[in-house]
Amino acid sequence: MSNNGLESLFESAIAQGSLSASALQAIQINDIGTAINAALGVSVDDVKASEVVLATLLIDDSGSIRSAGNEQAVRDGHNLFVDSLGGTTQKDGVLSMCRYLNGTLLYAYVPVIQAVRMDAHNYQALGGTPLFRESITTLAAVVAKCQEFEDNGIACRTITGIVSDGGDTGHGRPAASEVKTLVDDMLRAENHIVAGIGVEDGYTDFKAVYGAMGIRAEWILTPKNTASDIRRAFGLLSQSAVRVSQSGATFSQQALGGFSSP
């Protein structure tokens, strides 16, 4: 899709009231349009479902993940997420996409059963932590793909998990407040869930960081910096995503209850 096509999707979202002009400004379409386009993946025409769920992951690949010995736990967590969704009766209507914090696209939106499994070859944590910039890029892709389905008469729900073991090191724009502008619009539309997993690093207040990004307290997890806790956090996210995939009613219950929702 061209950048003009992408702009049309965002303009449609503005016209429908699901995206504000200030959120569009935060997206900086001329700067990150290529990355958003790359993430859109499968054509709407190739999805044979009356409603879809977008299950999206933005995963930290900073060097601190490796130094803490947690790369395999992250790989396991990602694979649990897609395997859990791929095992549901609703799997034909579930699309997944995964990006890394340093800009690598593991795979664009595809049916979840086609999601690429994470392994030692395609996930190596060696980068920094541009948390705010990449959160905007990923969430903008969620909004664009969701709007693409809705413009074609297909109902869409989304759940996005942002995983980091450190605060933002982007040094400048965008700020957390710009992420919040976009997240606020998404939550106001009532068909999006945005979750934050902040792996404790001993000094980052992840509840404050994710809260400043607009993520609601009930959707923030702060696991300890251990492989077992990281796997458990991904397990909770996976359970939530499965519930989201079941129906619009279970989506609403899950959205309100957060990670603690049964």
C-alpha positions in Angstrom: 0.0 0.0 0.0 1.3 3.5 -0.8 1.6 6.2 1.8 -1.4 7.8 0.1 -3.4 4.7 0.7 -2.2 4.6 4.3 -3.2 8.3 4.8 -6.6 7.4 3.4 -7.0 4.7 6.1 -6.2 7.2 8.8 -8.5 9.8 7.3 -11.3 7.3 7.3 -10.6 6.6 11.0 -10.7 10.3 11.7 -14.0 10.6 9.8 -15.5 7.8 11.8 -14.4 9.4 15.1 -12.0 6.6 16.1 -8.8 8.7 15.6 -8.1 12.4 16.4 -6.1 14.9 14.4 -3.6 15.1 17.3 -3.1 11.3 17.2 -2.5 11.5 13.4 0.1 14.2 14.1 1.8 11.9 16.6 2.0 9.1 14.1 4.2 11.2 11.8 3.1 9.5 8.7 5.9 10.7 6.5 8.5 9.4 8.9 7.2 5.9 9.8 4.9 5.2 6.9 7.2 2.6 5.3 7.4 0.6 8.6 3.6 0.8 9.0 3.0 -0.4 5.5 5.4 -3.3 5.9 3.4 -4.5 8.9 0.0 -4.6 7.2 0.6 -8.0 5.6 -2.2 -10.1 4.3 -4.9 -8.6 2.1 -8.4 -8.2 3.5 -9.7 -10.1 0.5 -7.7 -13.2 1.5 -9.3 -13.3 5.0 -12.5 -15.4 4.9 -14.1 -14.3 8.2 -17.0 -12.1 9.2 -15.0 -10.6 12.0 -11.3 -10.5 12.9 -9.0 -10.2 15.8 -5.6 -8.6 15.5 -3.2 -10.0 18.0 0.0 -7.9 18.0 3.3 -8.0 19.9 6.0 -5.4 20.2 8.9 -7.1 21.9 12.1 -5.7 23.4 15.3 -6.9 21.7 17.7 -4.7 23.7 21.0 -6.0 25.0 19.8 -6.1 28.6 17.5 -9.0 27.7 20.6 -11.0 26.6 22.7 -9.9 29.5 20.1 -11.1 31.9 19.9 -14.5 30.2 16.2 -14.0 29.2 16.3 -14.4 25.4 14.9 -17.9 25.5 12.2 -17.0 27.9 11.1 -14.2 25.5 11.1 -16.7 22.6 9.1 -19.1 24.6 6.6 -16.4 25.5 6.1 -15.3 22.0 5.6 -18.9 20.8 3.1 -19.6 23.6 1.1 -16.5 22.5 0.7 -17.6 18.9 0.3 -21.3 19.8 -2.5 -20.5 22.2 -4.4 -18.4 19.6 -3.7 -21.0 16.9 -5.3 -23.6 19.0 -8.7 -21.8 19.3 -11.8 -22.6 17.3 -11.7 -18.9 16.2 -8.2 -19.1 14.7 -9.3 -18.5 11.1 -10.3 -15.0 12.1 -7.2 -14.2 14.1 -4.3 -12.4 12.5 -1.0 -11.9 14.3 1.9 -9.5 13.8 5.2 -9.1 15.7 7.8 -6.3 15.7 10.9 -5.8 17.7 11.8 -2.6 19.6 14.7 -1.9 17.3 12.6 -1.9 14.2 12.8 -5.4 12.9 9.5 -6.9 11.6 9.5 -10.6 12.5 6.3 -11.0 10.4 3.5 -8.8 9.1 -0.1 -9.5 9.8 -0.8 -13.1 8.8 -3.3 -15.8 10.0 -2.0 -16.7 13.4 -1.4 -20.3 12.3 1.1 -18.9 9.8 3.0 -16.8 12.4 6.8 -17.3 12.4 8.0 -19.0 15.5 10.7 -17.2 17.4 14.1 -18.9 17.7 17.8 -18.2 18.2 18.2 -17.3 14.5 15.5 -14.6 14.2 15.6 -13.2 17.8 18.8 -11.9 19.2 18.6 -9.1 21.8 21.4 -6.7 20.9 19.8 -3.3 20.5 18.6 -0.3 22.5 15.1 0.6 23.8 13.3 3.2 21.6 10.1 2.3 23.4 8.0 5.4 22.5 8.8 5.6 18.8 8.3 1.9 18.2 5.1 1.8 20.3 3.7 4.6 18.0 4.8 2.7 14.9 3.3 -0.6 16.1 0.0 0.9 17.3 -0.4 3.0 14.1 -0.1 -0.3 12.2 -2.8 -1.8 14.4 -5.1 1.2 13.8 -4.5 1.1 10.0 -5.1 -2.7 9.7 -8.2 -2.5 11.8 -9.5 0.4 9.7 -8.8 -1.5 6.6 -11.1 -4.3 7.7 -13.8 -2.0 9.0 -13.8 -0.1 5.7 -14.6 -3.4 4.0 -17.5 -4.2 6.4 -15.6 -6.6 8.6 -15.8 -6.1 12.4 -12.4 -5.9 14.1 -11.1 -6.2 17.6 -7.5 -5.9 18.7 -5.1 -6.7 21.5 -1.6 -5.5 21.6 1.2 -6.4 24.0 4.2 -4.2 24.5 7.1 -5.9 26.2 10.2 -4.1 27.6 12.8 -4.6 30.3 13.7 -0.9 30.3 12.5 2.6 29.9 12.7 4.6 26.7 16.1 5.5 25.4 15.0 7.3 22.3 16.2 10.7 23.5 13.7 13.1 22.1 10.5 12.8 20.1 8.2 11.1 20.4 7.4 11.6 24.1 5.2 9.3 26.2 2.4 11.9 25.9 2.4 11.4 22.1 2.0 7.7 22.6 -0.8 8.4 25.0 -2.7 10.5 22.5 -2.9 7.5 20.2 -3.7 5.0 22.9 -6.4 7.2 24.3 -8.1 7.3 20.9 -7.8 3.5 20.5 -9.3 2.9 23.9 -12.1 5.4 23.3 -13.1 3.4 20.2 -13.8 0.4 22.5 -12.4 -2.2 20.2 -8.8 -2.1 21.2 -6.8 -3.4 24.2 -3.2 -2.2 24.8 -1.2 -4.1 27.4 2.2 -3.4 28.8 4.7 -5.9 30.3 7.6 -4.3 32.1 10.3 -6.7 33.2 11.8 -5.3 36.4 15.3 -3.8 35.9 15.7 -2.4 39.4 15.0 1.2 38.7 12.4 1.7 36.0 8.9 2.4 37.3 7.0 0.6 34.6 3.6 1.4 36.0 4.5 5.1 35.6 6.1 4.6 32.2 3.2 2.6 30.7 0.7 4.8 32.5 2.2 7.9 30.9 1.8 6.1 27.5 -2.0 5.8 28.2 -2.0 2.1 29.2 -4.5 1.4 31.9 -3.3 0.1 35.3 -5.2 -3.2 34.9 -3.3 -3.9 31.7 0.2 -3.4 33.2 2.3 -6.4 34.4 5.7 -6.0 36.1 7.2 -9.5 36.2 10.5 -10.1 38.0 13.7 -10.3 35.8 13.6 -14.1 35.7 12.8 -16.6 33.0 10.0 -18.1 34.9 8.3 -14.8 35.6 8.7 -13.6 32.0 7.1 -16.9 30.8 4.3 -16.4 33.3 3.6 -12.9 32.1 3.4 -14.0 28.5 1.0 -16.8 29.7 -1.3 -14.2 31.2 -1.2 -12.2 28.0 -1.9 -15.3 25.9 -4.9 -16.2 28.1 -6.3 -12.7 27.7 -5.8 -12.8 23.9 -7.7 -16.1 23.7 -10.6 -14.6 25.6 -10.5 -11.6 23.3 -10.8 -13.9 20.3 -13.9 -15.6 21.5 -16.6 -13.0 21.0 -17.4 -9.3 21.3 -19.0 -9.9 24.7 -15.9 -11.6 26.1 -13.8 -8.8 24.6 -15.7 -6.2 26.6 -15.4 -8.2 29.8 -11.7 -8.7 29.3 -11.1 -5.0 28.4 -12.7 -3.9 31.6 -11.1 -6.5 33.8 -7.6 -6.4 32.5 -5.2 -9.3 33.3 -7.2 -10.2 36.3 -10.4 -10.8 34.4 -11.4 -14.5 34.5 
